[in-house]
Amino acid sequence: MKNALEIIRQIRRETKKWNMDNISRTVFYHHYYQRNPEIKWAFLASMVSRNAGWSMCDLQGEWFPKALTKQQLINFFMTYERANWTIFDDAAPQLMLYEISKRRKRSYFELGQKLDISEFILKEWEKFFQTGDEERLMTALIINEQHVIEAPVMEHHTYAKEVFHSFFFTIQDWFHFSTVLFPTLRGELYGLSVSRFRHTKDRIELGKKLAKLLFHPTYFEEFYRFATNTYPTGTRFDYERYMNKKREGKMLRQVYPIIHHHRKERRDWYHGQSLVKKMLKNDVTLPAELALSDWYEKKRSEIRVAVEIENLLIKKSRR
């Protein structure tokens, strides 16, 4: 039996290995869910990660380079990359601790503090290990990960100034480009958007709604079939291939290098906030319209309008 130090070292090695880029993260989450279908958050994370991948690739597509400078493109990419890296760096050790605990039939979450895992989510894992409440754990993981990215990403001086308060992000927010899509093998798209991405509460609410949609009895099997039969490339083509569209642009690993992140000392975000406990209630409702295939086609044309507006404003400012 491995001792605690060996378990921690192994978890850190595996986390680093799979946190290489967007594609490796997506694959890890999906394979983990296949092994542990009771951990619903892992499937949600894999599908959201797919969306992050094509959002990154879009930055090097036809339109965004016409509207943003090279530095702005880098800043936008690094925002996606850092947020997703940070979430994985926090979540993967939790998932591995659970798998070890499950296999050995006793909780190993006492090792969580040595892996800088929040007190809030460690307590939730312990509860889950005793009760098996899948919905509560999924909601708790949504809450935890959105708080985990708050300080290093959302409040980071570069990302806050150059991305979240930029004109282009405001346009994107206004046009609801911050949308997460779940596709099917029949070429249909379903999804939801968040209009105030900067706010933790709104991101958590979106996460809850996405979870409700992803595991909706009407749609779940189709989403799962798509994910199982479509290896992620980090591009929209993963979705659009089933919509009879031609491949456009390069895949993620052809566009971006591997980014080597440096992990700073992490402070526990949780301090017993009563508001956080209220968020554990699964009190969200889904909108009446969830099919977004037509919306998607419309927004693809609107993004061109947004780019043209940006270009006009840039030209005027230089006169």
N, C-alpha and C positions, 0 to 999 in steps of 0.2 A: 504493500500500500504506500502510495506516494505521500510524503509529508507535505505540510502546508506550503513551505517555501518552494518545493518542486511544482506544486499545482499553480502557484502564482506565476512562476517563471514560464511555465508552459502556456498559461493563458495570455501572458504578455507577448510571447513569441507568436502565437496563433493570431492574436489581434493585429499585430504589426504586419504579418503575412497577408491577411485578408483585407487590411485597410489600405491597400496599395492605390486603388483608384475606384471610380464609380462602378465599373463593371464587376470588379472583384467583390465589392460590397454587396451589390445586387445579387450575385450568385450565392454568396455566403448566406444572406438572409433567406433566399428561396430554399436552398438545400436544408438549412436549419429547420424551416417550417415543415418541410417534407418529413424530417425525422421526428419533429415535435409539433404535431398539428394543434396541440392544446395551447401553444404559444402563438396566438393569433397576430400579435404585434409584428412578429417576424415577417409574415406575409405582407402586411400593410407596409412595413419598411421596405421590402423588396420592390413593391409597386410604386411607392413614392420615389425610391431611388432611381427607377427607370425614367421617371419624369425629369428628375434632376439631370440625368445623362443627356437627354435630348435638348434640354434647356441650355446646357453647356455647349453642345455641338451647334445649336442655333446661333450662338455668338460668333461662330466662324463661318456662318452660312452666307446666303446671298445678300441679306438686307442689313443686319446689324453692323457690319464693318463700314457701311455707308453712313451710318448715323453716329457711331461712337469712335473716339480716338483709340489707338492701340492700348494706351494706358487704361482707358475706361473699360475696354473689353477684358483686359487682364483683371481689373478690379471686380467686374461682374463675375467672371469665371472663378476667381479666388473666393468670392462670397459663397457661391454654391459649393465649391470644393471644401472650403474650411468648415462650413456648417455640416456637411455630410461626413467629413472626416471626424469631426468632433463628436457627432452623435454615435458613430460606429465605435470610436475609441472608448466611449462610455458604455454603450449597450452591449457590445460583443462580450466583454468579460462577464456581464450579468447572465447572458444567455449560456455561456460556457459553464459558469458556476451551477446554473440550474441543471444542465445536462449531466454534470458530474453528480450532483445531488440525486437526481432521478435514477441514475444508473446504480449508485451505491445505497440508495434508499435511506439517506439521511441528509439533513441540510448542511451545506458547506458555506452558507452565506455569511458566517462569521468572518470569512476571509475578505468580504466585500470592502471593508474599511481600508485594508491594505492596498486595494485596487482603486481607491479614491471614488468609490460608489456612494451616492447620496444616502443619507440616513432614511430619507423618505421612501425611496424605492426598495431599499433592503428590507424594510419592514413589510412592504407590500409583497415582496417575493416570499418572505416567511409566511405571511398570511395565505398566499396562494399555495404554498407547499402543504399547508394544513387543510385548506378548504377547497382548493381546485376551482376557485371562481375565475373563469377565463376572461369574462367581460371586465371585471374590476381590474385585473392585472393589465389588460390591454390599455384601458383608460389611464391607469397609473403610469405606464411606460410612455404614453403620449405626453402626459403632463411633465414627467421628469425630463424627457429629451428636449422639449421646447424650453424648459428652464435652463438646461445645461448649455444651450447655445446662446443664451441671452447675453452674458458678459463677454465671452471671447469673440462673438460674431456680431450680434445685433447692436451691441454698445461699443464695439471696437472703433476707435477714432477714424480709421481709414474707411472701413465699410460704411459707418454711419454717415460720414460726410460725402464720400465719393459715390456711394451706391444708393443707400436708403433715402437720402435727401436730394438725390439728383433729379433733374428734369425728366430724364428717360424713365426712371423708376416710377415717378409720379404718373407719367403717361401709361406705363405698363399697368400700374395699379388701377388706373381709371378705366382702362379697356379690359380689365379682368384677365390679363395675360397670366397672372399668378394662379393658374388653374391646374389641378391634378386630374389626369385622364386615366381611366381604366378601359382598355380595349378588349375586344373579343376576336376570335378567329373568323367571325363573319363580317369583320370590317366595321363593327359598330363601336362607338365611343360613348362612355358614360363618365360623368365627373362632376366636380364641384370647384368653386374658386373662393379665394379669400381676398377681400378688398382692402384690408388693413393689415398687411403682412408684418408691419413693424411691431404690432402689439401681441404680446405673449398670449393673452386671453383669447384673441381671435384666432391665432394659429392653433391653439389647443381645441377650440370649438371646431375648426376645420378638420383637425385630426379625428375628432370623435365622429363627425359626419362621414368622413371618408371611410372610417372603420365600419360604420353602419351600412354604407353603400357596398363596400367590398364583400361583406359577409351577408348581404341581403340574400335570403333564400331564392329569390328570382334570378339573381345574377352571379352568385358566387361560383358555381360550377364553370360558367363560361369564362370568367376572369382567370380561374385557376388553370383551365385548359390552355388559355393563351400563354400564361406565364410558364407553364411546363413545356410547351412546344415552341417557345420563341426565346432563343438565347439572346441576351442583351448585347447590343452593339453600342448603346449610348446615343442613338439617333432616332428621329421621328420615323425613319423607315421601318423600324420594328413594328410600328402601328400601321403606317401607310401602305405597307406591302399587302395587307389584307383589304385595303381600300382601292386596290388596283392602280396604285400610283407608282411612278418610276422613282428609282433611287436618286436622291439629290445629295450632293456633298459627300464628305468623308466621314468615316466612323471615328468615335471618340479617341481611340488609341492612335489613330493616324493624325489627329489634330493637336493633341496635348501630350506633353511629357509627364512622367511620373513626378508628382510634387512631394518633396520630403518635408513634412511638417515637424515643427518642434513643439513638444508638449510643455506648456507652462504649468506651474504649480496650480492645482485646481482646488478651489474652496467650495465647500458644500453650500449649494444655493438654498437649501431648506433650513428654515429656522422655526418650524412649528406653525407656519402661517395658517390661520383658519380658512382663508380664502382657497387655499390649495385643497384642503379637505372637501370643501363644497364642490370643487371641480370634479371630484371622483364620481359624482352623480352622472349617470348616462342619460341626460335630459334633453338631448338634441333631437330635432325632427328633420327629416329630409324634405327638400323642396319637391313640388309636384313634377317638375321637369328634370329628368336625370340624363336623358339621351342627348348627347352633345355633338353628334356627327354633323348636323347642319350648322350648328354654332361654330364648330371647328373650321369649316370651310369659310364661313363669313369672317372669322377672326384672322385667318391667314391673309385675307385681303386687307383687313384693317391694320394689320401690323405694318404693311407697306405705307399706309396713310400716315401712321405714327412716325415712321422713318422720314417720310417726305416733310412732315411738319418740323421735325428736328433739324433737318437740313436747311429749311427755309429760315428758321430762327438763327441758326449758326451763321448763315450768309448775311443776314441783317445785322447781326452783332459785329461783323467784321467790316461793315461799311463805315 
